[in-house]
Amino acid sequence: MIAGESLDPLVRAVVLFRFRRDPSGTYRVDGTLPSALADPFLRALDRVEEELRQIDLKDGHGAMDRTPEQRRADAFPDLIERVADLSDTQHH
């Protein structure tokens, strides 16, 4: 389980994303997910975002130090990393 969701649909969602780097060095993520994968992925993303908000509050930074958009952007690679890490440990 990752952020309250089963690993399988999260892995299936992540493999559908295309990651590319543009000439400026910015990374882009593209992908279209069917609802069977998008729903659990977005629920997990929401939970990771909330975890980050709670960390901000606990650390005394306040929830407003990072905008909701920044927190969402930070939650995305966090979730991808968790999926990759757990997937690796279960496949080895």
C-alpha positions in Angstrom: 0.0 0.0 0.0 1.2 3.5 -0.8 -0.8 6.5 0.5 -3.8 4.2 1.2 -3.8 2.7 -2.3 -2.8 -0.7 -3.7 0.6 -0.8 -5.4 -0.6 -2.4 -8.7 -2.8 0.4 -10.1 -0.2 2.9 -9.1 2.5 1.1 -10.9 0.2 0.6 -13.9 -0.5 4.4 -13.9 3.2 5.4 -13.5 4.3 3.4 -16.5 1.8 5.2 -18.7 3.5 8.6 -18.0 6.2 9.9 -20.4 9.0 11.9 -18.8 11.0 14.1 -21.0 13.5 17.0 -20.6 13.1 20.0 -22.8 16.0 22.1 -24.1 15.8 24.5 -21.1 16.3 21.6 -18.7 12.8 21.5 -17.5 11.2 18.1 -17.1 7.8 17.4 -18.6 5.4 14.7 -17.8 2.7 13.6 -20.2 0.2 10.9 -19.9 -3.4 9.9 -20.1 -4.8 7.5 -17.5 -8.1 5.6 -17.7 -10.3 6.2 -14.7 -9.5 2.8 -13.2 -5.9 4.0 -12.8 -6.5 7.8 -12.5 -8.8 7.5 -9.5 -6.4 5.6 -7.2 -3.4 7.6 -8.4 -5.2 10.9 -7.7 -6.4 9.7 -4.3 -2.8 8.7 -3.4 -1.5 12.1 -4.7 -4.1 13.9 -2.6 -2.9 12.0 0.5 0.8 12.7 -0.2 -0.1 16.3 -0.6 -1.8 16.3 2.7 1.2 14.6 4.3 3.4 17.4 3.0 0.9 20.0 4.4 1.0 18.3 7.8 4.9 18.3 7.7 4.9 22.0 6.9 2.6 22.7 9.8 4.6 20.5 12.2 7.9 22.1 11.2 6.5 25.5 12.0 6.5 26.6 8.4 2.8 27.0 8.2 0.7 25.7 5.4 1.0 29.0 3.5 4.8 28.9 3.1 4.3 26.5 0.2 1.4 27.3 -2.1 -1.1 24.5 -2.8 0.3 24.3 -6.4 3.8 24.0 -5.0 2.8 21.3 -2.6 1.0 19.4 -5.4 4.0 19.7 -7.6 6.2 18.4 -4.7 3.8 15.5 -4.0 4.0 14.2 -7.6 7.6 13.1 -7.6 7.3 12.0 -4.0 4.5 9.6 -5.0 6.4 8.4 -8.1 9.5 7.7 -5.9 7.4 5.8 -3.4 5.9 3.7 -6.2 9.3 3.0 -7.7 10.9 2.1 -4.4 8.1 -0.3 -3.3 7.8 -1.8 -6.8 11.6 -2.5 -6.8 11.5 -4.2 -3.4 8.6 -6.4 -4.4 10.2 -7.4 -7.7 13.6 -8.4 -6.3 
